[in-house]
Amino acid sequence: KQPKPNLTGGLCNLRVRYLAETPLLRRIGERQQAMEKAIKALKNVSTERLQLIGGVAVAALGTYAVYKRYSKYGPHAPIWNKLFGGNPEQYYEFEEYVSDPAVAPVVAAFKNFFYVGREVNAQLCLHWGGKKVLDIVGRAKGAPTSDGYTGDSLHIMYSTTKVFLGVTFAKLVDMGLMEFSDPVYKHWPEFAADDPEKKKVKICDFLQHHSGIPTLGENCKENLGYEKIPLTVCKDLDQLAKDLAKVPLQYEPGTKRMYHFTSQFYLGELCRRIDPKGRTVGQLFKEEIAKPLGVDFFMGEGLPPKGAKADVVEAIYPSKLYCTMIAAQVLWGKVFNKEDQMVKEQYGHLIGNLDQTSQYAKCRELVDWEEEDPTLISTLYHTHDKARAENENMHTIDLTGLNGISNARSMSRVLAMVAGRGQIDGIRLLKAETCEKIIANPVRLYDENLQYTNRWTEGGMHCFIEGSYGWGGLGGLFQVFDMDANISAALTVNGQKHFLEIQHGRRLPGLMGAFRKSIEAAKQKAEKK
């Protein structure tokens, strides 16, 4: 017997047929069929094979878990702490002098660098209103460089020397011998003798890394007779000047920025020519700035002798396991275009841009140090830089913006003088208007070597945040000052990172954030007075 037509039932049947044809239910059906097939396949697999598959899966998950924990820490965290966590404070010790509670955020940021495994030995000093308000030293217990490490211990400054280079040229301005905007040929006629276009290059162009001469040029072998400057030429400054004058412009000055490693040579020669006594940058800075302030500074006179006031701290490089992990992460991002957040934070601009590092290397490796090992393995494990830094040859020449030797106390005191508009403790070394010139006319450009947009002033200072100037160096050294707040700070470290890591990737934001808080506290304190 046929049922009577039912309007409600008919509508329900229509709805069921409609839903069955929707993409969602189709996907559910497909997944259910796939699961049934997988179950049938597993029933046919032997117990031994299932155990093997399970073991491999467990091993893979365990390896991934260890990797995620290991990668949370920097290269210098104790291996036990990396793998199992725990209280990191037990591995480190600190000596600190704090005279103002407003710098507490900076102290916390400094200690955190150790707790996350970024440091082995480090110094941090901060001056406020010309007075030292923070002086802290950190040591990793049991590290080979921790024995005898103090606030007087000396560090190779690497590129933070460029801040002192800017102060040196400010002294020449203060003496009425030059202006930052002077054309180079005014003080060095031979510089533009063979190329009138080079008359456009100004002294500040070298200080701001957009002079148009970031390398020795494409045809340097033909023009100069060498691809890297021999040490014998580096030590013969007159011959070096003749060779440098032959290097052609590679682009219009001021049109693009490529972090210069040639600047140290050109500015070194300019200093010799502008200074009536013919002093190098290291000599002029030491006599006119370092000695009057009573600070430690060496450059171009070899490593300080053993047994002096303090030894130069040896750099500590990451383990081969850590370096291999970093290289694998970066190559993974390069090959598979997979940028997970942790990799992106640490290695940012290098992901997907490794091809451009060849140009960076071309700008960077200008000198033949005679003892370098430029093999792939050497580069991968960072021994290339280690050999150069510890090479006595590097410190027998004045590289103006690269091989200064000092400590955080001295670096912060020098910048405290600049932040105080030329004076500290009643000692005036620069006029107030000269200090203003140091931070004048910042130019914002994309840096094709460092691969990010930055600002450099005509006095050779990098602008970090509005009103705060300075620069950093290999491994994470850092110095900064703010004239409005009359505050300065310097950080020295010996825990190096891998060459593919951004040296300041995790340290700089933390320190600058803490520094900003201290600046705000300083300004509030000044307003109350």
HUQUIPE-V259329 format. One record per run of one state. SS is the DSSP state (h for helix, s for strand, l for the rest). FROM is the first residue (numbers start at 0). LEN is the number of residues. If there is no record, write none. Layout:
ss,from,len
SS,FROM,LEN
SS,FROM,LEN
This chain:
ss,from,len
l,0,6
h,6,14
l,20,2
h,22,21
l,43,3
h,46,24
l,70,8
h,78,6
l,84,3
h,87,4
s,91,7
l,98,2
h,100,15
l,115,5
s,120,8
l,128,2
s,130,10
l,140,13
s,153,3
l,156,1
h,157,17
l,174,8
s,182,1
h,183,4
l,187,1
h,188,4
l,192,3
h,195,5
l,200,1
s,201,1
h,202,5
l,207,12
h,219,5
l,224,4
s,228,2
h,230,5
l,235,1
h,236,10
l,246,10
s,256,1
l,257,5
h,262,12
l,274,6
h,280,13
l,293,4
s,297,1
l,298,13
s,311,1
l,312,3
s,315,1
l,316,3
h,319,17
l,336,4
h,340,10
l,350,3
h,353,11
l,364,2
s,366,2
l,368,7
h,375,5
l,380,2
h,382,7
l,389,2
h,391,4
l,395,9
s,404,2
l,406,1
h,407,12
l,419,3
s,422,2
l,424,2
s,426,2
l,428,3
h,431,7
l,438,4
s,442,5
l,447,4
s,451,5
l,456,5
s,461,2
l,463,4
s,467,6
h,473,3
s,476,6
l,482,4
s,486,7
l,493,1
s,494,1
l,495,11
h,506,22
l,528,1
